[in-house]
Amino acid sequence: MKTEITRDVVSDLWPLYRAGEASRDSKALVDEFLAEDSDFASTLHKSGDLQDAMPPFRLSPEAERRLLDDARGRARNKLMVIGVGIGLAAIIILTALGGALLLGLRSFGQG
């Protein structure tokens, strides 16, 4: 069974190809396809040129620290809520078991 290689497939492989991370087979597939479709090859190369023209997005160390601290705070709050929920569930279960035990002892004493 031979699968047809389409522009969509090549578009999916393109980021790996450009980064040099594509396997040898994928690279050969892209090269072969682009050799046969020069219009699409031109389009892909132009899209890469646009990406290269954009400056890389970098956060300052202070901004990274604030984001990390915020994420840690959110994680801490979630753990606290989960802990309170587990604690309340344990109290409810123990209360229910204690009530059932008291009822059982009362009925045992009456019998």
Helices and strands as residue ranges (DSSP letters): H 7-19, H 24-36, H 38-53, H 61-110
